[in-house]
Amino acid sequence: REEFLKIHSKGKPFEDNVRLDLIAKRTVGFTGADLANTLNESALLSARKGETKIAQSSIEEALDRVIAGPQRKSRVLDPKERETIAYHEAGHAVVGELLEYTDPVHKVTILPRGMSLGSTWQLPMSDKYLVSKQELMDDVTALLAGRVAEELVYGEVTTGASNDLERVTAITRAMVCQYGMSDKLGTLALGRRSHNPFLGRDYMDERNYSEDVAKLIDDEVREIVETCHRRATEILEMHRQKLDAVVAALLENETLEREEFLRIMEGTSPKPADDKDKIAEGQKVSKKGGIIPPKLKPGTAET
């Protein structure tokens, strides 16, 4: 990707601080056309600002547009909704950063883009093609953390987690039915897809199991989700001060890049963390710099 960026950057004036290697790390999964579109969009943004060179901030804005759509400045939120969105996104970010097997948090924002009211972007440190069971469990936990944050703070939930729940359901059902990651059902592939040669794609699911097995699948999916929900709740209760600090920063700045987000998580900005947020004896620190919560065996409840 970095080589593609170098090719498409020819003839475009950049500020000295622009780092194509960092852009390459953030664009995992991008095609050559996506990369070219990003640089062209950044050039247009810089031109609209009257700048003679393309700045790193313009490239970041172009990436945001390509990934999530243009910013919707016309969408005005009342203070309560804005705070709710901030807690929702902060929940995703705090839990996503503290878990061991999730991708690092790159950016958190409460600026509406496209159809979303806010976004938390977690980007892999390298291309990967295989995902472990624990990684999927951590992903589900992070996805549920936005809704959990709403529950902890307001005692109720909103419709803001609808897309999160769709993804949670898809991941957990795939774990049980496709990947053989169910402790109760074992290493089985349950259900199959019917293939239409004229459409050239799978178009429907076929059940090749009984009603009793269908109930076991539903029970196992529910147990995995409930386990991850409990884990997200425990993490946010343990690190409530971090959650509140991230929310305060989001309400003030609207967007947090990784560097500022990490300073807040470490307690160096905007205020020091208290003793309950410090690393306790016996706790481990992940490669991302976050505290690793106690591990849960996937599919089982914590005692």
C-alpha positions, 0 to 999 in steps of 0.5 A: 500500500505504501508503494501504491501511495508513492505512485499516486502521490507523484505530482502532488505537493505535500507538507514535510510532516506527511507520512505515507507509511502511517497512511498505509497502516491505516488503510488495511484492505484498501484497493489501489483505486481506494488509495488513489481516491483518498489522495485525490480527495485530500488534494481537493480538500486542501485546494478548498482551504486555499492551501498550497500543499497537502497537509496530514490533516487533509489526508486524514479527513479524506480517509474519513470521507472514504471510510464513513462518508462526508461530515453532516454539519447540518445535523444538530444534536441536543446536549443530552443526545450528544452526551449519550453518543459520547458515552456510547463511543467512549464505551467502545473505545475504552473497552476496545483499548483495554482488551488484549486481542482487539485492534488498537483504537485509532480515532474516536469521534462524535461528529456525524458522518454518513448514517452514523452519529459517531464512530470509533475506529480500530485498525489492525497493526498489520494485514491478517487473514485468520482470526482466533476464538479469543479475538472474536470474543474480544471483538464482540465484547468491544461491540457491546461496550457502547450499549453497556456504557449507556446502561451504566450511565443512564440505566437505559439503552437507545437505538444507537446500538442497532448496528452493533447488535447486528454485527454481534449476532452475525459474529456469534452465530458464525462462531457457533455454526461455521467455525466450530467454536461452540463448547456445547455443539463442538466442531460442527458446521451447522447449516449450509448455503444454497448456491445459484450458478446463474447469480454467481453467489450464495443466496439463501441459508439451508437448515440441515439440523433439527429444531432441538439443535436450532434451540441449542444454537440459539442458547449458545449464541445467547450465552456467548453474548451474555458472557461478553456483555458481563465482561464489558460491564466489569471493565467499564465499572472498573475503569469508570473514571477513564470512561468519564474522562474520554467523554469529557474530552469528546464533548470538548473536542469532538474528535480524539486521535490515538495520541490524545486518547492514550494520554487520557487513558493513561491519566496524563490528560486532562487529569491524573487517574486515581488509585483505582485506575492504576495497574494492580499487582498481578495485572498484565499490560498488553502490547497496546499499553492497556491493562489486560482484564481477567480472561474469560473462557469463551462461552462460559460465565465468570464465577 
